[in-house]
C-alpha cells in the first residue's frame, strides 16, 4: 500500500504542477506570441498524438525489459523540464517544443506506472488501489486549477503579462520536483527473469472480453470529445472565463472525492456494474449538456460528469489488469491509453463539425447516444464472472 500512496503523491504533485500551467497556455500563446486559435489547436494536436502513441510502446518496453520504475522516473521528470522549456520559450514554436516534452513524458510514464500500482496492490483490492491513485491524481489537478485561477487574478490585476505568466511557470516547477523526489522512494518488485528477447503479441490468443472491451472503449471515445467543448457549452449558457475554470475545478474535485470509494465498491460488486453505471451516467450527462439552459443545471452536470469519471477511470484499469496476460499487462494498459488518445482527435473533429453544422446541442446528443450504447455493450461483454490472473 505504501507504494500506491507514494505513486499517488507523485501524480498529485505532478498534476498540481501541470494544471497550474495548462489552463493558461492558450492565453499565453495568443496574448504574448500572437498565436491564432489554429496554432493553439496544432500544438495540442501534435502533443496529444505523441503521448497517445508512446503509451503502448512504453507499456511494451516495461513488459519486455522489466524497467517500470526507470521509465516512470523518466516520464515524470519530463514535467519539470517542460516548465523550464516554457520559461525559455521565445516564440510559439518554443511552446510547441515544451508541450512535446510534457506529452512525451506522459506517454512514457502512464503504462509502467499502472503496472507498478497493479504489482503493489492486493489482488482483491485492485479497484480500490487504482481508485486511491486516481483520487490523489485528480485532487492534484483540482488544486492546480484553483491555484491557476487565483494566480491569474493576482497577476497584474487579472490581466497577466509575460512576467506574470512566467512567474506561474516558475512556481509550478516546485511541485514537479517534489513529485520526482517522491518517486525515488517507490520500491519496484525485482524480476527474477531476464529481459525477454521478444514478447508474443498474438491478439488471437487474448481473452475475448479484453479485445471486445478495447473495441468498445475506442468506439465510445469517438463521442467523448475534448473537455474544451464542455467549457464552450458552459460559456454559451452565460459563464464567464473565470467561472468556467471553477466549473472545471468542480468536475475534478467531485471525481477526486469519489474515485477511492467507488474503486473499492468495484472490488465488492464487480467491475461490470461500475462500468455500466458509469457509461450510463455519461450518456445521460451528455444528453443533459445538449439541452441545459440554466446555470444551476450546468453546475449539476459538471458534478455528475465527475461521478462518471470516478466510476470508470480506475475501474477500467483494474479490469484490464485482471483479464490481460500477466506478461503483457503494461502493453495492454498502454494500448488502452493509446486507443483513448487516438480516438480523441477524430472525436473532437466530429464534435466541431456537428457543432458548426447542426448547432451546439448536436455533439452532445451524439456523445450521449454512444455513451448509452457503450453501457449496453459492456453489460453484454462482461456478462460472466472472470478470475483474477496472477
FENGIDA-V392064 format. One record per residue. N is the residue number from 1. RES is the residue in one letter. SS is DSSP state (helix for helix, strand for strand, loop for the rest). PSI is psi in degrees with one decimal (* if undefined). OMEGA is omega in degrees with one decimal (* if undefined). Layout:
# FENGIDA-V392064
N RES SS PSI OMEGA
N RES SS PSI OMEGA
This chain:
# FENGIDA-V392064
1 X loop -31.6 -179.1
2 X helix -38.2 176.8
3 X helix -42.1 -177.6
4 X helix -41.6 177.7
5 X helix -43.0 179.0
6 X helix -43.7 178.6
7 X helix -33.1 174.5
8 X helix -40.3 177.8
9 X helix -39.7 177.4
10 X helix -48.6 -179.8
11 X helix -37.7 177.5
12 X helix -50.6 -178.3
13 X helix -42.4 -178.0
14 X helix -42.2 179.3
15 X helix -33.6 173.0
16 X helix -45.5 179.2
17 X helix -46.7 -174.9
18 X helix -41.1 -177.6
19 X helix -14.7 169.8
20 X helix -28.4 -173.2
21 X helix -41.3 -170.0
22 X helix -46.1 -177.1
23 X helix -20.6 -176.0
24 X helix -5.1 -179.5
25 X helix -47.0 177.8
26 X helix -38.4 178.0
27 X helix -42.1 180.0
28 X helix -44.8 -178.7
29 X helix -44.8 -175.8
30 X helix -39.5 -175.3
31 X helix -36.9 -174.2
32 X helix -42.4 -174.6
33 X loop 0.2 177.5
34 X loop 25.5 179.8
35 X loop 147.6 177.9
36 X loop 162.6 175.0
37 X helix -32.8 178.8
38 X helix -39.5 178.4
39 X helix -39.8 176.8
40 X helix -45.7 178.4
41 X helix -39.4 178.1
42 X helix -45.4 -178.9
43 X helix -47.7 -178.1
44 X helix -37.6 -179.6
45 X helix -45.8 179.0
46 X helix -46.0 -176.5
47 X helix -46.5 -177.5
48 X helix -35.2 178.7
49 X helix -42.0 178.1
50 X helix -43.8 -180.0
51 X helix -43.2 -177.6
52 X helix -45.6 -178.2
53 X helix -35.2 -176.8
54 X helix -24.0 -175.8
55 X helix -44.4 -178.0
56 X helix -37.6 178.6
57 X helix -40.0 178.7
58 X helix -41.9 176.4
59 X helix -40.3 178.2
60 X helix -44.7 179.1
61 X helix -39.4 179.4
62 X helix -40.3 178.3
63 X helix -39.4 -174.0
64 X helix -44.7 -172.4
65 X helix -0.5 176.4
66 X loop 38.7 -175.3
67 X loop 50.0 -172.9
68 X helix -45.9 -177.6
69 X helix -39.6 -179.6
70 X helix -45.0 178.1
71 X helix -40.5 179.3
72 X helix -40.8 179.1
73 X helix -42.9 177.5
74 X helix -44.2 -177.9
75 X helix -44.4 -179.3
76 X helix -30.0 177.2
77 X helix -29.2 179.8
78 X helix -27.1 179.5
79 X helix -39.5 177.5
80 X helix -47.0 -177.8
81 X helix -27.4 174.8
82 X helix -46.8 -179.9
83 X helix -38.2 177.0
84 X helix -42.6 179.2
85 X helix -36.1 176.0
86 X helix -40.7 179.2
87 X helix -32.7 -176.8
88 X helix -14.0 -175.4
89 X loop 132.1 179.9
90 X loop 3.3 179.6
91 X loop 172.4 -178.8
92 X helix -33.0 173.8
93 X helix -30.6 176.0
94 X helix -38.6 176.4
95 X helix -38.0 175.8
96 X helix -46.4 178.9
97 X helix -40.0 179.3
98 X helix -44.5 -179.8
99 X helix -34.5 177.5
100 X helix -42.2 177.3
101 X helix -44.7 -178.5
102 X helix -49.2 -176.5
103 X helix -34.4 174.2
104 X helix -42.2 176.8
105 X helix -43.4 179.5
106 X helix -41.1 179.4
107 X helix -35.7 -178.9
108 X helix -38.9 -168.9
109 X helix -25.4 -166.6
110 X helix -55.9 -175.8
111 X helix -49.0 179.0
112 X helix -33.4 175.6
113 X helix -41.8 180.0
114 X helix -34.7 176.1
115 X helix -39.4 176.0
116 X helix -41.2 177.7
117 X helix -46.2 -178.4
118 X helix -41.5 -179.0
119 X helix -25.5 -178.4
120 X helix -8.7 -172.9
121 X loop 151.2 167.6
122 X loop 131.3 -175.4
123 X helix -30.4 -179.5
124 X helix -6.6 -178.4
125 X helix 28.7 -175.1
126 X helix -42.9 179.2
127 X helix -42.1 177.4
128 X helix -36.3 -180.0
129 X helix -47.6 176.5
130 X helix -33.8 177.6
131 X helix -40.1 177.8
132 X helix -44.4 178.1
133 X helix -43.7 -179.5
134 X helix -36.0 178.5
135 X helix -49.1 -179.3
136 X helix -37.3 178.4
137 X helix -50.0 -175.9
138 X helix -25.2 172.7
139 X helix -41.0 175.0
140 X helix -42.1 177.6
141 X helix -45.5 -177.7
142 X helix -45.6 -179.4
143 X helix -32.1 176.1
144 X helix -42.2 176.9
145 X helix -43.6 179.8
146 X helix -41.3 177.9
147 X helix -41.9 178.1
148 X helix -41.6 180.0
149 X helix -49.0 -177.4
150 X helix -36.8 178.4
151 X helix -35.9 176.4
152 X helix -39.1 -178.4
153 X helix -34.6 -177.2
154 X helix -11.1 179.6
155 X helix 108.5 178.2
156 X helix 42.3 176.4
157 X helix 26.4 177.5
158 X helix -8.0 177.5
159 X loop 83.3 -171.1
160 X loop 136.8 171.6
161 X loop -172.8 -175.5
162 X helix -34.7 178.2
163 X helix -42.3 179.3
164 X helix -43.4 178.3
165 X helix -47.2 -176.1
166 X helix -25.9 173.9
167 X helix -41.0 177.4
168 X helix -42.2 177.9
169 X helix -42.7 -178.6
170 X helix -45.1 179.1
171 X helix -36.5 -175.9
172 X helix -16.9 178.7
173 X helix -24.4 -176.2
174 X helix -55.7 177.7
175 X helix -28.9 177.9
176 X helix -42.9 177.9
177 X helix -42.1 179.9
178 X helix -35.3 177.8
179 X helix -43.0 178.9
180 X helix -40.4 178.8
181 X helix -39.3 177.5
182 X helix -35.6 -179.6
183 X helix -31.3 179.8
184 X loop -22.4 -178.7
185 X loop -11.8 -179.8
186 X loop 136.1 179.3
187 X loop 120.4 179.5
188 X loop 136.3 175.7
189 X loop 121.3 -177.8
190 X loop 128.4 179.4
191 X loop 135.3 178.5
192 X loop -14.7 -178.8
193 X loop 151.4 178.4
194 X loop 160.6 175.7
195 X loop 137.2 -178.8
196 X loop 129.7 -178.4
197 X loop -38.3 178.7
198 X loop 133.6 177.8
199 X loop 138.3 176.7
200 X loop 124.8 -179.9
201 X loop 49.1 179.1
202 X loop 101.8 -175.3
203 X helix -18.1 178.5
204 X helix -26.3 -177.1
205 X helix -6.0 -179.5
206 X loop 153.2 175.4
207 X loop 130.5 -177.4
208 X helix -32.9 178.9
209 X helix -35.6 179.3
210 X helix -47.3 -179.9
211 X helix -43.1 -179.8
212 X helix -40.3 -179.2
213 X helix -41.5 179.1
214 X helix -37.7 176.8
215 X helix -42.8 178.7
216 X helix -44.4 -179.7
217 X helix -43.5 -178.5
218 X helix -45.9 -179.5
219 X helix -39.2 177.0
220 X helix -39.2 -178.0
221 X helix -27.2 179.3
222 X loop -21.2 176.0
223 X loop -2.2 -177.3
224 X loop 74.5 -175.1
225 X loop 176.9 -179.8
226 X loop 143.2 176.8
227 X loop -13.7 177.0
228 X helix -31.7 179.5
229 X helix -32.6 175.2
230 X helix -40.4 180.0
231 X helix -37.9 175.6
232 X helix -38.4 178.7
233 X helix -38.5 177.7
234 X helix -38.7 178.1
235 X helix -35.9 -178.5
236 X helix -18.2 178.5
237 X helix -10.8 175.4
238 X loop 7.3 177.3
239 X loop 134.7 176.3
240 X loop 177.3 -173.0
241 X helix -44.5 -178.5
242 X helix -37.0 178.0
243 X helix -33.6 177.7
244 X helix -40.2 176.7
245 X helix -38.7 179.1
246 X helix -32.8 173.9
247 X helix -41.4 177.8
248 X helix -36.5 175.5
249 X helix -43.6 179.2
250 X helix -46.8 178.1
251 X helix -47.0 -177.3
252 X helix -40.3 -176.6
253 X helix -36.5 176.5
254 X helix -46.2 178.8
255 X helix -39.5 -179.9
256 X helix -46.7 -176.2
257 X helix -30.2 -173.9
258 X helix -12.8 -173.4
259 X helix -44.9 -177.6
260 X helix -52.0 179.5
261 X helix -35.5 179.1
262 X helix -32.7 174.0
263 X helix -42.6 177.3
264 X helix -36.2 177.9
265 X helix -37.5 178.9
266 X helix -27.9 175.2
267 X helix -30.7 -175.5
268 X helix -42.0 -174.0
269 X helix -4.7 176.8
270 X loop 152.3 -179.2
271 X helix -36.4 -174.6
272 X helix -46.9 -176.5
273 X helix -42.3 -179.4
274 X helix -41.7 -177.9
275 X helix -43.1 178.2
276 X helix -44.9 178.7
277 X helix -39.4 -179.9
278 X helix -46.2 179.6
279 X helix -32.7 176.8
280 X helix -45.0 177.5
281 X helix -42.1 178.2
282 X helix -48.6 -178.5
283 X helix -44.6 -179.9
284 X helix -37.4 178.6
285 X helix -43.5 -179.3
286 X helix -38.6 174.7
287 X helix -36.3 175.2
288 X helix -41.1 177.3
289 X helix -29.4 -179.6
290 X helix -31.6 -170.7
291 X helix -4.2 -176.8
292 X loop 140.1 179.9
293 X loop -5.0 -176.1
294 X loop 156.5 177.9
295 X helix -39.5 179.2
296 X helix -41.0 177.7
297 X helix -39.2 179.1
298 X helix -41.0 177.8
299 X helix -44.2 179.8
300 X helix -38.4 -179.6
301 X helix -39.3 177.9
302 X helix -37.6 176.5
303 X helix -43.5 179.3
304 X helix -33.6 177.1
305 X helix -34.0 174.4
306 X helix -36.1 177.6
307 X helix -45.1 176.9
308 X helix -46.4 -178.3
309 X helix -42.5 179.7
310 X helix -33.4 -178.5
311 X helix -28.7 -170.2
312 X helix -33.2 -169.6
313 X helix -53.7 179.0
314 X helix -34.1 -177.5
315 X helix -39.1 177.4
316 X helix -44.6 -179.0
317 X helix -37.4 177.4
318 X helix -42.4 179.5
319 X helix -48.4 -178.6
320 X helix -40.8 178.4
321 X helix -39.1 -176.4
322 X helix -37.3 -172.9
323 X helix -2.0 175.2
324 X loop 149.5 173.0
325 X loop 141.5 -174.8
326 X helix -34.9 -177.5
327 X helix -0.6 -179.1
328 X helix 20.5 -178.2
329 X helix -47.0 180.0
330 X helix -43.2 -179.2
331 X helix -44.0 -178.2
332 X helix -39.0 175.1
333 X helix -39.3 177.2
334 X helix -38.8 178.5
335 X helix -40.3 176.7
336 X helix -48.6 178.8
337 X helix -37.5 -179.9
338 X helix -42.5 179.9
339 X helix -41.2 177.9
340 X helix -45.7 -178.7
341 X helix -42.4 179.6
342 X helix -38.2 -179.6
343 X helix -23.4 -177.9
344 X helix -32.0 -178.9
345 X helix -56.4 176.2
346 X helix -31.0 178.7
347 X helix -43.0 179.9
348 X helix -35.7 176.8
349 X helix -42.9 178.2
350 X helix -45.0 -179.0
351 X helix -42.6 178.7
352 X helix -41.1 178.6
353 X helix -45.9 -179.2
354 X helix -40.9 179.6
355 X helix -48.4 -176.8
356 X helix -33.1 -173.5
357 X helix -42.1 -172.4
358 X helix -2.9 177.7
359 X loop 169.5 -172.9
360 X loop -27.9 -176.9
361 X loop -23.4 -170.4
362 X helix -49.0 -178.5
363 X helix -28.4 -179.1
364 X helix -33.3 172.9
365 X helix -43.6 179.4
366 X helix -48.3 179.3
367 X helix -38.0 179.0
368 X helix -42.0 178.5
369 X helix -44.0 178.5
370 X helix -36.6 177.6
371 X helix -45.2 178.1
372 X helix -37.8 177.3
373 X helix -38.0 178.2
374 X helix -38.9 178.5
375 X helix -44.6 179.5
376 X helix -43.2 -177.6
377 X helix -42.5 179.3
378 X helix -39.8 178.0
379 X helix -35.6 -179.7
380 X helix -44.8 -175.9
381 X helix -41.2 -177.5
382 X loop 48.2 -173.8
383 X loop 10.2 174.7
384 X loop 157.3 -179.9
385 X loop 149.1 175.7
386 X loop 155.2 -178.6
387 X loop 143.2 175.6
388 X loop 129.2 -178.9
389 X loop 130.9 -178.7
390 X loop * *
